[in-house]
Structures are given as structure tokens and as C-alpha cells.
Amino acid sequence: MRKVLTALALATVVVFGSTGGASADNQAADWLVAGTGTLAPPPQFGQPMLHVNAQSNAGGTNVRGHFWIRYANGGGEFGGHIVCLNVLGQAARLYGLIETVKAPRSTFTVGNYVPIRLLDGGEPGTLVDMANFDGGTPFAPDSQCTQNGGYVPISQGNYLVHDHPVADLLGLSQLLAQFEQAADDPYGG
């Protein structure tokens, strides 16, 4: 996890230090949601690790990216691609389509959609960022990624949520791959 936090801190410097904008040639994003965190919900829900790397054009068009969720002690591990993204300020709503299940858990089955919510509270991410996700559903999301539900604090990690053009994604790709590797995300890289 130390590698993840170090890589996330570097990603923050690259994103905030960039003057680059979106362009069709390099697939830069207008909206960006990226990071890894360990949720701190009530003990009966475990402490899952939630990793997200998603981008889109403004308005949520041309969505691309993936997510990975892992519960401790083999309590569940699954992920897939992001199919819907909506960003408003520092809050993001996403839906991921489960395509891979390494360790089954309840409604998190291949073909179901997972509603994910992230709130970027600033730096450092730990203790100021919040996140949550709900059980899998067979129903595809609407274009606004509409969902209900709140957030829980994260006990460690960092999430970056941007609703304006960000750094050139080609320049960030190596850095993003590093924290995906540290999160053991099979979709990364």
C-alpha cells in the first residue's frame, strides 16, 4: 500500500502541475477519477479496497477505464470496466460492469453493474476522502449514473476527482500503471 500512496502523491503533482488540456489526438480527459483506497465501513461489511481509474469527455461521453474491488481474507474480489461516469466538482458517480470474479461475493457476479461513489476531500486522501459502492445489480445505469446512497471514510489511500480538463493521459499512463500494479489490478497496464 505504501507504493500506492507514493504513486498517488506523484500523480497529484503531475495532474496539478500540468498545463495540458484535452485533445482528441491523445485521448486526454475532461473528467478524471482515479485512485485506490481502503474503505472504513462498519466491521460487519469488512474493509474492502476500491481501485478506480476512469476518464471521459465532458458530460460523461466516451467513458473509458476500469475498477477493482478486493475484500480481505478472500472475502470477494472482482472488477471490470467503467460504463458510466458523472462528475460534479469533487464528487463522482460511476457504474462498473463486472467482467471478472476471482473470489465470489453475494451479488457481485459477472454481468452485474456496481454503483460506485467517490468524494475527493483534498490532500492527503486518507481521512478526508470518502467512497462507497453498492451491491451488484443486473440493471444498466442511466446516462447520468443516477444512484442513491452515501459515503464512508477511507482508512488509507487517495482519490482524485476532476471535472475539468486534466493532464495529458499519455504522460500519466506510466504513473497510473504503477499504482494499478501496486493495487494488484488485473485491468491495469
Secondary structure as UniProt FT lines:
FT   HELIX           2..17
FT   TURN            24..27
FT   STRAND          31..39
FT   HELIX           43..45
FT   STRAND          49..56
FT   HELIX           58..60
FT   STRAND          64..70
FT   HELIX           72..74
FT   STRAND          77..88
FT   TURN            89..90
FT   STRAND          91..103
FT   TURN            106..107
FT   TURN            110..111
FT   STRAND          113..119
FT   TURN            126..128
FT   STRAND          130..133
FT   TURN            143..144
FT   STRAND          152..162
FT   HELIX           169..182
FT   TURN            183..184
FT   TURN            186..187
//
